[in-house]
Amino acid sequence: MRTPRIMLAALIGLALLAPGTAPVSTAAPMPAAPPSGFSYSVNQVAAGLQIPWAVTWIGSMMLFDERPGRLWTLRPGGSPVRVSLPLPKIFKGSEAGLLGLVADPQATSNGFFYTCMSVAKASGAASDVQVWKWRLVDDANAVKVATLVKGIPIGYGRHNGCRLLFRSAQMLYIATGDAAKGTNPQNLKSLGGKVLRIRSDGSIPKTNPFYKKGGNARLVWSYGHRNLQGLAKRPGTTELWTAEHGPSRDDEVNRIFKGRNYGWSPTPSYNEKRSMTDLKRFPRAVKARWRSGSPTVATSGATFLNGAQWGRWNGSLVVAELKGQGILVFKVSKAGKLTKAGEIATSYGRLRTVAQGPDGALYFTTSNGTDDGIYRLVLS
């Protein structure tokens, strides 16, 4: 098994690194047209990875995973430690694998974190996508607490989602893919093509919009989605936002509302010529706040910049691009209108995840398949 190489950033004056750590500068060249007033620097934090899919933090300690099925901790100023944990057999076909990862809001005291992963049968064939709850015992060991959700459709591994986010101390949101099956997004009996909501103990809130319908519908918060890989909460509000892959056109950024339909229904069969938000078939479907048009950029992870360190860019929404190979920056009005301000970090290939760390910096991961890394971006 490969061990990631760690290259620590030159973080002068910031507490994330231990004092006295020798910096290794890997500052990136600036893109030709960054957003106005957005001068920044980038340093590499970890290298030698294979599709690091998500990052989260327990206190100042980073926790990150790789899609083939590896989990790591990284202390400030230290080297990565491989976490031993009883993962199920991971299905690795197409876009499947170890995907979403998030720490519990009280993780510094309870050690809990959560994963979303594509699970294989004993035979190696695809089973389903599941959400598990874990407890980190120490830097190198974790134990399973519970299986919270199973039965999220997997297909052959295409469109597995799967992003995790806490909007409050107890409520866990799960953004899923449609598993490339046309009937899943509009079918409330399917967990595919949805935003789901559960409590951190796995129980289902009775205030979920379709709870009274019973079965899988009890978990559904919104539906009519294609393949959600970005999920973000706007700071200072309860607003939930998503980034979603389109077919050959119209990747979308959406604001998510309880119980609403977002209009993806590629039936009959899996007709990808259908509109991402099909207002002819679903006149009440929620319109996207932003669409890529044609061609798509393959929007993935999303987060909001938050804090005075971002100056005039405080409150902006940033979205990772796989095909577009950069980070989209959107200014967001009080009413939630998006204005594209530009792109940053355009020199690293395919980008999977963006996340703001406890030090206030923006971290992003590459998804090129070999020698991937985790990077740290700050204004300069």
TITIDREN-278797 format. One record per residue (C-alpha): residue number from 0; residue in one letter; chain; x, y, z. Coordinates in steps of 0.25 Angstrom, whole numbers, plus 2048, in hexadecimal, padded with zeros to 3 digits. Layout:
<nodes>
{NUM,'A','A',{X,Y,Z}};
...
</nodes>
This chain:
<nodes>
{0,'M','A',{800,800,800}};
{1,'R','A',{805,80E,7FC}};
{2,'T','A',{808,818,808}};
{3,'P','A',{805,826,804}};
{4,'R','A',{810,830,804}};
{5,'I','A',{80D,83C,80C}};
{6,'M','A',{812,84A,808}};
{7,'L','A',{80F,854,813}};
{8,'A','A',{80B,862,80F}};
{9,'A','A',{812,86F,812}};
{10,'L','A',{808,874,81C}};
{11,'I','A',{80F,87F,823}};
{12,'G','A',{807,884,82E}};
{13,'L','A',{7FC,87A,82E}};
{14,'A','A',{7FA,870,839}};
{15,'L','A',{7F7,864,830}};
{16,'L','A',{806,860,82F}};
{17,'A','A',{80F,85D,83B}};
{18,'P','A',{819,868,83E}};
{19,'G','A',{826,866,837}};
{20,'T','A',{821,85D,82C}};
{21,'A','A',{82A,85F,820}};
{22,'P','A',{821,864,815}};
{23,'V','A',{821,85E,807}};
{24,'S','A',{81B,868,7FD}};
{25,'T','A',{813,863,7F2}};
{26,'A','A',{80C,870,7EE}};
{27,'A','A',{804,86F,7E1}};
{28,'P','A',{805,878,7D5}};
{29,'M','A',{7F9,881,7D5}};
{30,'P','A',{7EE,87F,7CB}};
{31,'A','A',{7ED,889,7BF}};
{32,'A','A',{7E0,88F,7C4}};
{33,'P','A',{7DD,88D,7D3}};
{34,'P','A',{7D1,894,7D9}};
{35,'S','A',{7D4,8A3,7DB}};
{36,'G','A',{7DC,8A6,7E8}};
{37,'F','A',{7DE,897,7EA}};
{38,'S','A',{7ED,895,7EC}};
{39,'Y','A',{7F0,888,7F2}};
{40,'S','A',{7FB,87E,7F5}};
{41,'V','A',{7FA,86F,7F5}};
{42,'N','A',{803,864,7FC}};
{43,'Q','A',{802,855,7FC}};
{44,'V','A',{7FF,84E,809}};
{45,'A','A',{7FE,840,804}};
{46,'A','A',{803,838,7F8}};
{47,'G','A',{804,82A,7F2}};
{48,'L','A',{7F5,828,7F4}};
{49,'Q','A',{7EB,821,7EB}};
{50,'I','A',{7DE,829,7EA}};
{51,'P','A',{7DD,82F,7F8}};
{52,'W','A',{7CE,831,7F8}};
{53,'A','A',{7CB,838,804}};
{54,'V','A',{7D1,840,810}};
{55,'T','A',{7CC,843,81E}};
{56,'W','A',{7D2,847,82B}};
{57,'I','A',{7D1,843,83A}};
{58,'G','A',{7D6,84F,841}};
{59,'S','A',{7E3,853,839}};
{60,'M','A',{7E5,844,834}};
{61,'M','A',{7E2,842,826}};
{62,'L','A',{7DB,835,822}};
{63,'F','A',{7DB,831,813}};
{64,'D','A',{7D7,825,80B}};
{65,'E','A',{7DB,81F,7FD}};
{66,'R','A',{7D1,81A,7F4}};
{67,'P','A',{7D7,80C,7F3}};
{68,'G','A',{7D4,80A,802}};
{69,'R','A',{7DF,810,80B}};
{70,'L','A',{7DD,81A,816}};
{71,'W','A',{7E8,823,81C}};
{72,'T','A',{7EA,82D,828}};
{73,'L','A',{7F4,838,827}};
{74,'R','A',{7F8,840,833}};
{75,'P','A',{7FD,84E,832}};
{76,'G','A',{80C,84E,82F}};
{77,'G','A',{80C,83E,82E}};
{78,'S','A',{80B,833,824}};
{79,'P','A',{7FF,82C,81F}};
{80,'V','A',{7FA,820,827}};
{81,'R','A',{7F2,815,821}};
{82,'V','A',{7E6,812,829}};
{83,'S','A',{7E2,803,82B}};
{84,'L','A',{7D3,801,82B}};
{85,'P','A',{7CA,7F5,827}};
{86,'L','A',{7C5,7FA,81A}};
{87,'P','A',{7BC,7F1,812}};
{88,'K','A',{7C1,7EC,804}};
{89,'I','A',{7C1,7F9,7FC}};
{90,'F','A',{7BB,7F9,7ED}};
{91,'K','A',{7C5,801,7E5}};
{92,'G','A',{7BF,800,7D7}};
{93,'S','A',{7BD,80D,7CF}};
{94,'E','A',{7BB,819,7D9}};
{95,'A','A',{7B8,810,7E5}};
{96,'G','A',{7C1,80E,7F1}};
{97,'L','A',{7C3,815,7FF}};
{98,'L','A',{7BD,823,7FC}};
{99,'G','A',{7B6,82D,806}};
{100,'L','A',{7BD,82F,814}};
{101,'V','A',{7B9,839,81F}};
{102,'A','A',{7BC,83A,82E}};
{103,'D','A',{7B1,83B,838}};
{104,'P','A',{7AF,84A,83D}};
{105,'Q','A',{7B3,845,84B}};
{106,'A','A',{7BF,83C,845}};
{107,'T','A',{7C9,843,84E}};
{108,'S','A',{7C2,83D,85A}};
{109,'N','A',{7BB,830,855}};
{110,'G','A',{7C5,82C,849}};
{111,'F','A',{7B9,829,840}};
{112,'F','A',{7BA,82A,831}};
{113,'Y','A',{7B2,825,825}};
{114,'T','A',{7B5,81F,817}};
{115,'C','A',{7AD,81C,80B}};
{116,'M','A',{7B2,811,802}};
{117,'S','A',{7AF,807,7F7}};
{118,'V','A',{7AE,7F9,7FD}};
{119,'A','A',{7B1,7EC,7F6}};
{120,'K','A',{7AB,7DF,7F8}};
{121,'A','A',{7B4,7D3,7FC}};
{122,'S','A',{7B5,7CF,7ED}};
{123,'G','A',{7BA,7DD,7EA}};
{124,'A','A',{7AE,7E2,7E3}};
{125,'A','A',{7A7,7EF,7E6}};
{126,'S','A',{79E,7EF,7F2}};
{127,'D','A',{79A,7FD,7F6}};
{128,'V','A',{79E,80A,7FC}};
{129,'Q','A',{79F,80B,80B}};
{130,'V','A',{7A1,816,816}};
{131,'W','A',{7A8,811,822}};
{132,'K','A',{7AB,818,82F}};
{133,'W','A',{7B9,816,836}};
{134,'R','A',{7C1,81A,842}};
{135,'L','A',{7D0,81D,841}};
{136,'V','A',{7D7,816,84C}};
{137,'D','A',{7E4,81C,849}};
{138,'D','A',{7EC,822,83D}};
{139,'A','A',{7ED,814,838}};
{140,'N','A',{7E1,80C,83C}};
{141,'A','A',{7D2,80E,83A}};
{142,'V','A',{7C6,805,83E}};
{143,'K','A',{7B8,804,837}};
{144,'V','A',{7AD,809,83F}};
{145,'A','A',{7A1,806,836}};
{146,'T','A',{79C,805,828}};
{147,'L','A',{793,811,826}};
{148,'V','A',{78E,810,818}};
{149,'K','A',{78F,805,80E}};
{150,'G','A',{787,802,801}};
{151,'I','A',{78C,80E,7FA}};
{152,'P','A',{78C,809,7EB}};
{153,'I','A',{79A,806,7E5}};
{154,'G','A',{797,801,7D7}};
{155,'Y','A',{7A5,7FE,7D1}};
{156,'G','A',{7AC,809,7D8}};
{157,'R','A',{7A8,815,7D0}};
{158,'H','A',{7A1,821,7D7}};
{159,'N','A',{7A3,81C,7E6}};
{160,'G','A',{7A4,82A,7EC}};
{161,'C','A',{7A7,82B,7F7}};
{162,'R','A',{7A9,837,800}};
{163,'L','A',{7A6,839,80F}};
{164,'L','A',{7A4,846,817}};
{165,'F','A',{79E,84A,825}};
{166,'R','A',{795,856,824}};
{167,'S','A',{793,855,833}};
{168,'A','A',{799,84E,83F}};
{169,'Q','A',{790,842,83C}};
{170,'M','A',{78B,842,82E}};
{171,'L','A',{793,83B,824}};
{172,'Y','A',{790,83E,815}};
{173,'I','A',{794,833,80A}};
{174,'A','A',{795,837,7FB}};
{175,'T','A',{794,82B,7F2}};
{176,'G','A',{795,828,7E4}};
{177,'D','A',{78A,821,7DB}};
{178,'A','A',{793,815,7D8}};
{179,'A','A',{790,818,7C9}};
{180,'K','A',{782,812,7CA}};
{181,'G','A',{777,81B,7C4}};
{182,'T','A',{76C,818,7CE}};
{183,'N','A',{774,81B,7DB}};
{184,'P','A',{774,82A,7DC}};
{185,'Q','A',{765,82B,7DC}};
{186,'N','A',{762,81F,7E4}};
{187,'L','A',{760,821,7F2}};
{188,'K','A',{762,813,7F5}};
{189,'S','A',{770,814,7F0}};
{190,'L','A',{77C,81B,7F8}};
{191,'G','A',{783,81E,7EB}};
{192,'G','A',{783,82C,7E5}};
{193,'K','A',{77F,832,7F2}};
{194,'V','A',{784,83B,7FE}};
{195,'L','A',{781,832,80A}};
{196,'R','A',{780,837,819}};
{197,'I','A',{782,82E,825}};
{198,'R','A',{786,831,833}};
{199,'S','A',{795,82D,837}};
{200,'D','A',{790,821,83F}};
{201,'G','A',{789,81C,832}};
{202,'S','A',{77B,81F,836}};
{203,'I','A',{772,826,82C}};
{204,'P','A',{76B,833,830}};
{205,'K','A',{75C,833,82F}};
{206,'T','A',{75D,841,82A}};
{207,'N','A',{763,83C,81D}};
{208,'P','A',{759,840,811}};
{209,'F','A',{755,832,80D}};
{210,'Y','A',{756,82B,81A}};
{211,'K','A',{748,827,81A}};
{212,'K','A',{749,81F,80D}};
{213,'G','A',{752,815,815}};
{214,'G','A',{75E,80D,810}};
{215,'N','A',{769,814,809}};
{216,'A','A',{761,820,806}};
{217,'R','A',{762,823,815}};
{218,'L','A',{771,827,813}};
{219,'V','A',{76F,830,807}};
{220,'W','A',{771,83F,808}};
{221,'S','A',{771,843,7F9}};
{222,'Y','A',{771,83B,7EC}};
{223,'G','A',{772,83B,7DD}};
{224,'H','A',{781,83C,7DD}};
{225,'R','A',{78B,836,7D4}};
{226,'N','A',{799,834,7DB}};
{227,'L','A',{79C,83D,7E7}};
{228,'Q','A',{7AA,83F,7EB}};
{229,'G','A',{7AA,84C,7F2}};
{230,'L','A',{7A2,850,7FE}};
{231,'A','A',{7A4,85D,806}};
{232,'K','A',{79E,865,811}};
{233,'R','A',{79E,874,810}};
{234,'P','A',{7A4,87A,81C}};
{235,'G','A',{79B,882,825}};
{236,'T','A',{78F,87C,81F}};
{237,'T','A',{788,86E,81E}};
{238,'E','A',{789,86E,80F}};
{239,'L','A',{78D,861,809}};
{240,'W','A',{794,861,7FB}};
{241,'T','A',{798,856,7F1}};
{242,'A','A',{7A1,855,7E5}};
{243,'E','A',{79C,84A,7DB}};
{244,'H','A',{7A1,844,7CF}};
{245,'G','A',{79A,846,7C2}};
{246,'P','A',{79A,83D,7B5}};
{247,'S','A',{7A1,843,7A9}};
{248,'R','A',{79B,851,7AE}};
{249,'D','A',{797,859,7BA}};
{250,'D','A',{79E,855,7C7}};
{251,'E','A',{796,85C,7D1}};
{252,'V','A',{798,863,7DF}};
{253,'N','A',{78B,863,7E6}};
{254,'R','A',{785,868,7F3}};
{255,'I','A',{77E,85C,7FA}};
{256,'F','A',{770,85E,800}};
{257,'K','A',{769,853,808}};
{258,'G','A',{760,84A,800}};
{259,'R','A',{763,850,7F2}};
{260,'N','A',{765,84A,7E5}};
{261,'Y','A',{771,84E,7DD}};
{262,'G','A',{76C,849,7D0}};
{263,'W','A',{776,83E,7CB}};
{264,'S','A',{76E,832,7C5}};
{265,'P','A',{775,82C,7B9}};
{266,'T','A',{76A,822,7B5}};
{267,'P','A',{767,81A,7AE}};
{268,'S','A',{774,811,7B0}};
{269,'Y','A',{77F,81B,7B3}};
{270,'N','A',{77D,826,7A9}};
{271,'E','A',{788,830,7AC}};
{272,'K','A',{783,83A,7A1}};
{273,'R','A',{778,83D,7AC}};
{274,'S','A',{779,84B,7B3}};
{275,'M','A',{780,84B,7C0}};
{276,'T','A',{774,853,7C5}};
{277,'D','A',{769,84E,7BD}};
{278,'L','A',{75E,859,7BF}};
{279,'K','A',{755,854,7B4}};
{280,'R','A',{753,847,7BC}};
{281,'F','A',{755,84D,7C9}};
{282,'P','A',{750,85C,7C9}};
{283,'R','A',{752,85D,7D8}};
{284,'A','A',{761,858,7D8}};
{285,'V','A',{76B,861,7DE}};
{286,'K','A',{773,869,7D4}};
{287,'A','A',{782,868,7D5}};
{288,'R','A',{789,875,7DB}};
{289,'W','A',{795,872,7D1}};
{290,'R','A',{796,869,7C5}};
{291,'S','A',{7A3,867,7BD}};
{292,'G','A',{79C,866,7B0}};
{293,'S','A',{7A4,85E,7A5}};
{294,'P','A',{7AE,858,7A7}};
{295,'T','A',{7AE,854,7B6}};
{296,'V','A',{7B9,856,7BF}};
{297,'A','A',{7B6,84A,7C8}};
{298,'T','A',{7B3,852,7D5}};
{299,'S','A',{7B7,84A,7E2}};
{300,'G','A',{7B9,84E,7F0}};
{301,'A','A',{7B4,85C,7F5}};
{302,'T','A',{7B6,865,801}};
{303,'F','A',{7B5,873,806}};
{304,'L','A',{7C1,87C,809}};
{305,'N','A',{7BE,881,817}};
{306,'G','A',{7C6,88B,81F}};
{307,'A','A',{7CD,898,81F}};
{308,'Q','A',{7D9,892,819}};
{309,'W','A',{7D2,892,80C}};
{310,'G','A',{7CF,8A1,80B}};
{311,'R','A',{7C5,8A4,800}};
{312,'W','A',{7C4,896,7FD}};
{313,'N','A',{7BF,892,80A}};
{314,'G','A',{7B2,88B,808}};
{315,'S','A',{7B5,886,7FA}};
{316,'L','A',{7B1,878,7F5}};
{317,'V','A',{7BC,870,7EF}};
{318,'V','A',{7BA,863,7E7}};
{319,'A','A',{7C5,859,7E2}};
{320,'E','A',{7C5,855,7D4}};
{321,'L','A',{7C9,848,7CE}};
{322,'K','A',{7C9,84A,7BF}};
{323,'G','A',{7CA,859,7C1}};
{324,'Q','A',{7D7,857,7C9}};
{325,'G','A',{7D6,863,7D3}};
{326,'I','A',{7CD,869,7DE}};
{327,'L','A',{7C1,871,7DA}};
{328,'V','A',{7BF,87E,7E3}};
{329,'F','A',{7B1,883,7E4}};
{330,'K','A',{7AD,890,7EB}};
{331,'V','A',{7A0,88E,7F3}};
{332,'S','A',{795,898,7F5}};
{333,'K','A',{78D,899,801}};
{334,'A','A',{781,894,7F9}};
{335,'G','A',{78A,888,7F5}};
{336,'K','A',{78D,88D,7E6}};
{337,'L','A',{79A,887,7E1}};
{338,'T','A',{7A4,88F,7D9}};
{339,'K','A',{7B0,888,7D3}};
{340,'A','A',{7BC,890,7D7}};
{341,'G','A',{7C7,887,7D1}};
{342,'E','A',{7CF,87B,7D2}};
{343,'I','A',{7DB,878,7DB}};
{344,'A','A',{7E5,86C,7DD}};
{345,'T','A',{7E5,869,7CE}};
{346,'S','A',{7F3,862,7CE}};
{347,'Y','A',{7F0,855,7D5}};
{348,'G','A',{7E7,84D,7CC}};
{349,'R','A',{7DA,847,7D0}};
{350,'L','A',{7D5,84C,7DE}};
{351,'R','A',{7CC,843,7E7}};
{352,'T','A',{7CA,84A,7F4}};
{353,'V','A',{7CB,858,7FA}};
{354,'A','A',{7CA,85A,809}};
{355,'Q','A',{7CD,865,813}};
{356,'G','A',{7D6,861,81E}};
{357,'P','A',{7D6,865,82D}};
{358,'D','A',{7E2,86E,829}};
{359,'G','A',{7D9,876,820}};
{360,'A','A',{7E0,871,813}};
{361,'L','A',{7DA,86B,807}};
{362,'Y','A',{7DE,85D,805}};
{363,'F','A',{7DC,855,7F8}};
{364,'T','A',{7DF,847,7F2}};
{365,'T','A',{7E3,843,7E4}};
{366,'S','A',{7DC,837,7DD}};
{367,'N','A',{7E6,833,7D2}};
{368,'G','A',{7E7,825,7D6}};
{369,'T','A',{7F6,825,7D9}};
{370,'D','A',{7FF,82D,7E2}};
{371,'D','A',{7F3,835,7E7}};
{372,'G','A',{7F4,83F,7F2}};
{373,'I','A',{7EE,848,7FC}};
{374,'Y','A',{7F1,857,7FB}};
{375,'R','A',{7EF,863,804}};
{376,'L','A',{7EB,870,7FE}};
{377,'V','A',{7EB,87E,805}};
{378,'L','A',{7EA,88C,801}};
{379,'S','A',{7F8,893,7FF}};
</nodes>
